[in-house]
């Protein structure tokens, strides 16, 4: 690392780095509001946009932008091997879905609460839980619910199968996502303003409890994961069944 003599803070050079520990990324250089998190081992690209208190980055696996506080620079090291995205066939993804579902169910058994920006357990936001579940089997999805909706293959509610995603929000945009289990049930991380603070299972029906009813009124549609996210800025490795 080089140093900015004027500000006396570490000033990492642009390039690809790897996380030595779980890392918080913020939505502005003030580093007051969490945007997302990066688990140990994740790759990020440091941009040339440096501020006195933070540096702008994007995560290599999903191209998600954020700011890293200068106090966390010690949690980064230069990547010795460039990030490579894995490409999965649709049939391979289908085989991995039970393990992704199992990840969410195990996460629900831990003490947790809804954390805006959370992608590292035990506390997740809705799309962070979904992303983490698929990452646990090597499949990358975009970070946010509306991005996941655009990335997946649109299906009807009647076509839902275990491992599909269910989207909620307004007519204009998806703002919430859950993972379909079976029998009209889905698992998701829900905020306390909807009646629960953390991971739970609800039903796609007007006949459910207040939490289920609240989300059902916001139901937008569903999507099927048929590919893993690949950044156009990185090389790829293929996986076939």
C-alpha positions, 0 to 999 in steps of 0.5 A: 500500500502507498500512503497519502501524506496529506491525510495520513491515511492508507491509500490502496492502489487500484486493482483487485483485492481479497477480503481477509475477514468479513467486510462491511461495504457502505453506500457513501464515503461517510460509511454510515449506512450499510450497502452490503457485506463481503464474506472472507475470501471475496474479491473486490476491485478498488477504484481510483475514487478515494476519499479521506475516509473511504475508498470506492470499490465494487465486488467482483462476483456480482459487480456490486458497488460500495465504499470501504472505510479506511479503518478496514483497509487492513482486512484487504490484501492484493489478490494473488489469483484473479477472480474467475466466475463459474458457469453452471448448466441449468441441469447442474443448478437444479441438482444444487437447489436442495442444498441452497434450500437447506442453507436457508433452513439452517440459517433460520435455526440460528438467532438472527434479525433482519439487517439491511445490507446483510449478506453474512450470517447470522443476520441478513436482509431478504436478497442477502439471504437468497444470495448467500444461499446460492453462493453456498453451492457456488452459484452467484446471483445479483445482490438486490431483489429487483436485480435478482428478478431481472436475472432469473427466468420469469415463471408463473406462480402456478409453475413454482418449484422448490428453489424458485424465487418469489418476488414482492413489491410495487407494480414498478419494482421488486423490493422483497424476495423469498425462496420457494419451498413447497406447498405454497410456502416460502422462506425469507428474511423479513423486517419488523415493520412487516410483523417479524424481525428475521428469517421465517416461513410464510405462505402464498395465500390470503388465508395466512397470518398477518405477515403472510397476508401483508406480503401476499398483497405485494406479490409480483411474480416468480423467477427460476435460477437457470444460470450463475452471474458472470461479470463481463470484466472477469474470465469464466470457468465452466461446470457441467453435470 
